[in-house]
Amino acid sequence: MTSDDTPRFWTVGPDRVVSLEPFVLMGVVNMTPDSFSDGGRFATVDEAFAHAMQLVDEGAGILDIGGESTRPGAEPVAADEQIRRVVPLIARIRTRSNTAISVDTTSATVAEAALEAGADIVNDVSAGADDPAMLPLVARRGVGIVLMHRLAAPREDSYSDRYEREPVYGDVVRAVCDHLLARVDAAIGAGVARDCIALDPGLGFGKSVAQNYELLARTSELAALGYPVLVGASRKSFLGAVSGRSDPEQRIIGSVVAAVAAFGGGARIVRAHDVGAHREALLVAHAVLRGGGVS
């Protein structure tokens, strides 16, 4: 599959689609005290709202709101606490902006509260496996869902550059594709519409440094599955392992390069903390891929 064959739209609601032409940026808004890069920075609704609007101004077409960190070693957060963190923000954004909103959660209870407040998408790092009510909820509401690959729950995981023993996959790309297809079958079996599904290889989730780069290098094989591909490399440790940047906030250049590489392979949804930098780089990459054409 070439990049021209990738889906051009993603259905995220009964009356809503997100254009993937040439790409869509998903801006990260973490209302968490312990996220690996910006934990605690946007602790209040006012702070998080201001940040979200800045991301929209920079070019975010989706805002990804999370109330539970998924960094390696993170402990689960109760559903009521996640709701307390994210729902007021989602409701406020919805009153001020028509930008698509995703909720980053594995809890159907949280997802339902977020959808009621105005969210359009569920970004589930467990691919609907943690909560048996998740896929039926998504099917019933007709909203978008991101199905992500991970090897283990966050509290059982490690940063990519800190494994004592690297995860064993054989062919990591084939293993990720097979897992995601199995989760697609589960979602469709629960009634989720095919065009509501996007796939995420889960960079940094249960992968060594080398395995993350293998996935990036072979993004075209993920795109060949026929679903929109989301890539989320932003500020992650496997970038710092190569660039020498130990501070996540100093990994912007590496993040952008990884996103451009994935875009060249067919990824069309890019989850990023630094939306403006990603937008500029991806626009240039798009022009290059079109042979100099600008559209």
C-alpha positions in Angstrom: 0.0 0.0 0.0 1.3 3.4 -0.9 0.6 6.5 1.1 -2.0 7.5 -1.5 -4.0 4.4 -0.6 -4.4 5.2 3.1 -7.9 6.2 4.4 -8.7 9.8 3.8 -11.3 10.2 6.6 -11.9 8.8 10.0 -15.5 8.5 11.3 -15.6 9.7 14.9 -19.4 10.1 15.4 -22.7 9.5 13.7 -22.5 12.9 12.1 -18.7 13.6 12.3 -15.6 12.7 10.3 -12.0 13.8 10.8 -10.1 14.5 7.6 -6.8 12.8 7.4 -5.7 14.8 4.4 -2.8 15.3 4.4 -2.6 14.5 8.2 -4.3 15.4 11.5 -2.4 16.4 14.6 -3.6 15.1 18.0 -2.5 17.5 20.7 -1.7 16.1 24.1 -3.4 17.6 27.2 -2.5 15.6 30.3 -4.4 16.4 33.5 -2.1 14.2 35.5 0.5 14.8 38.2 2.8 12.0 37.0 3.0 11.9 33.2 6.5 11.3 32.0 6.9 14.7 30.2 4.5 17.3 31.5 3.0 15.8 34.6 1.5 18.4 36.9 1.9 21.3 34.5 -1.8 21.6 33.6 -3.3 20.7 37.0 -6.3 23.0 36.9 -9.1 23.3 34.3 -8.0 26.9 33.5 -4.4 25.9 32.9 -5.4 22.9 30.8 -8.0 24.8 28.8 -5.4 27.5 28.0 -3.0 24.9 26.8 -5.6 23.1 24.8 -6.6 26.3 23.0 -2.9 27.0 22.3 -2.6 23.6 20.7 -5.6 24.3 18.5 -4.1 27.6 17.4 -0.9 25.7 16.5 -2.9 23.3 14.3 -4.3 20.5 16.4 -7.3 18.9 14.8 -7.9 16.6 17.8 -7.3 17.2 21.5 -6.3 14.1 23.5 -7.4 14.6 27.1 -6.0 12.2 29.7 -6.6 11.8 33.4 -4.4 8.7 34.0 -0.7 8.5 33.2 0.3 5.6 31.0 4.0 6.0 31.5 6.0 2.9 32.5 5.5 2.2 36.2 2.3 4.3 36.5 -0.4 3.1 38.9 -4.0 2.9 37.8 -6.3 5.9 38.7 -9.8 5.2 39.8 -12.6 6.0 37.4 -14.2 8.7 39.6 -10.8 10.5 39.9 -10.3 10.4 36.1 -13.7 11.8 35.6 -13.1 14.6 38.1 -10.0 15.5 36.2 -11.1 15.3 32.6 -14.8 15.9 32.3 -14.9 19.6 33.3 -12.1 20.3 30.8 -13.9 18.4 28.0 -17.1 20.3 28.7 -15.4 23.6 28.7 -13.5 22.9 25.4 -16.7 21.9 23.8 -18.4 25.2 24.7 -15.6 27.1 23.0 -14.3 24.9 20.2 -15.6 22.4 17.7 -12.2 20.7 17.6 -12.5 16.9 17.9 -11.8 15.6 21.4 -10.4 12.2 22.4 -10.4 10.8 25.9 -7.3 8.8 26.8 -8.7 6.0 29.0 -9.1 2.2 29.3 -12.3 2.6 31.5 -15.7 2.5 29.9 -17.1 4.4 32.8 -14.7 7.3 32.2 -15.2 7.1 28.4 -19.0 7.3 28.8 -18.7 10.4 31.0 -16.3 12.0 28.6 -18.6 11.3 25.6 -21.5 12.8 27.5 -19.4 15.9 28.1 -18.6 16.2 24.4 -15.8 13.9 23.5 -15.8 12.2 20.1 -13.1 9.5 20.3 -11.9 7.0 22.8 -8.1 6.5 22.8 -7.7 3.1 24.6 -4.1 1.9 25.1 -5.5 -1.5 26.0 -7.3 -1.7 22.6 -10.6 -2.4 24.5 -9.2 -5.4 26.4 -9.1 -3.9 30.0 -12.8 -3.2 30.3 -15.3 -5.5 28.6 -17.8 -2.7 28.5 -15.6 -0.5 26.3 -16.2 -1.9 22.8 -19.9 -2.2 23.3 -20.0 1.4 24.5 -18.1 2.6 21.4 -20.4 0.6 19.2 -23.5 2.0 20.8 -22.4 5.6 20.6 -20.9 5.3 17.1 -17.8 7.2 18.1 -14.1 6.8 17.0 -11.7 4.5 18.8 -8.0 4.1 18.8 -6.9 0.5 19.3 -3.3 0.4 20.5 -0.8 -2.4 20.9 1.0 -2.9 24.2 2.8 -5.8 25.8 1.8 -5.2 29.4 -0.1 -2.8 31.6 1.8 0.4 32.4 2.7 -0.5 36.0 4.3 -3.7 34.7 6.2 -2.0 31.9 9.6 -0.3 31.6 11.0 2.6 29.6 12.3 1.4 26.3 15.9 2.2 27.2 15.8 0.5 30.6 14.9 -3.1 30.0 17.0 -5.6 31.9 15.7 -8.1 29.3 14.3 -6.8 26.0 10.8 -7.9 25.1 10.8 -11.0 22.8 8.6 -10.8 19.7 10.4 -12.5 16.8 9.2 -10.1 14.1 7.9 -7.2 16.1 6.0 -5.6 13.2 4.2 -8.8 12.4 3.4 -9.4 16.0 2.0 -5.9 16.4 -0.1 -6.2 13.2 -1.5 -9.6 14.2 -2.4 -8.3 17.7 -4.1 -5.2 16.3 -6.0 -7.3 13.7 -7.3 -9.5 16.5 -8.5 -6.4 18.4 -10.1 -5.1 15.3 -12.0 -8.4 15.0 -13.1 -8.0 18.6 -14.2 -4.5 18.0 -16.2 -5.3 14.9 -17.6 -8.3 16.7 -18.9 -6.0 19.4 -20.6 -3.8 16.7 -18.0 -1.1 16.2 -18.1 0.2 12.6 -15.0 -0.5 10.6 -14.5 3.2 9.6 -14.6 4.3 13.3 -11.4 2.3 14.0 -7.8 3.7 14.0 -4.7 1.7 14.9 -1.7 2.6 17.0 1.5 0.4 17.1 2.1 1.6 20.7 5.6 3.1 20.4 7.3 2.9 23.8 4.7 0.4 25.2 6.6 -2.9 25.7 9.2 -2.3 23.0 12.9 -1.9 23.2 14.7 1.0 21.5 15.5 -1.1 18.5 11.9 -2.5 18.2 10.5 1.0 18.2 12.7 2.0 15.3 11.8 -1.1 13.5 8.1 -0.2 13.8 8.8 3.3 12.5 10.8 2.0 9.6 8.1 -0.4 8.6 5.0 1.9 9.2 3.9 1.1 5.7 3.1 -2.5 6.8 0.8 -1.1 9.5 -0.9 1.2 7.0 -1.4 -1.8 4.6 -3.9 -3.2 7.2 -6.3 -0.6 5.8 -7.1 1.5 8.8 -5.9 5.0 9.8 -2.6 4.7 11.6 -1.8 6.9 14.6 1.8 7.3 15.7 2.8 8.6 19.1 6.5 9.0 19.4 6.5 12.4 21.0 9.2 13.0 23.5 9.6 9.3 24.3 12.7 7.6 25.8 13.7 5.7 22.7 14.3 9.0 21.0 16.6 10.1 23.8 18.5 6.8 23.6 19.7 7.8 20.2 19.9 11.6 20.5 21.4 11.7 23.9 18.6 13.9 25.2 17.7 12.8 28.7 15.1 15.6 29.3 11.9 14.7 27.5 11.2 18.4 26.7 14.5 18.5 24.7 13.4 15.7 22.4 11.4 17.9 20.0 13.6 17.5 17.0 13.7 13.7 17.5 10.0 13.6 17.9 9.5 15.5 14.7 11.8 13.3 12.7 10.1 10.2 13.9 6.7 11.6 13.0 7.9 12.5 9.5 9.3 9.0 9.0 6.0 7.5 10.1 4.1 9.9 7.8 6.2 8.8 4.9 5.1 5.2 5.6 1.4 6.1 5.7 0.6 7.2 9.2 -1.9 10.1 9.1 -2.7 10.8 12.8 0.2 12.2 14.8 -0.1 12.5 18.5 2.2 15.3 19.7 3.0 17.5 22.6 4.7 20.1 20.3 2.0 20.6 17.7 3.4 23.7 16.0 6.8 22.1 15.3 5.1 18.9 14.0 2.7 20.8 11.8 5.5 22.7 10.1 7.7 19.6 9.5 4.8 17.5 8.2 3.7 20.2 5.8 7.2 20.2 4.3 7.3 16.4 4.2 3.9 16.4 2.4 5.2 18.8 -0.2 8.3 16.6 -0.7 6.2 13.4 -1.1 4.0 15.2 -3.7 7.1 16.0 -5.6 7.0 19.7 -4.8 3.3 20.1 -5.1 1.5 22.1 -2.5 -2.2 21.4 -1.7 
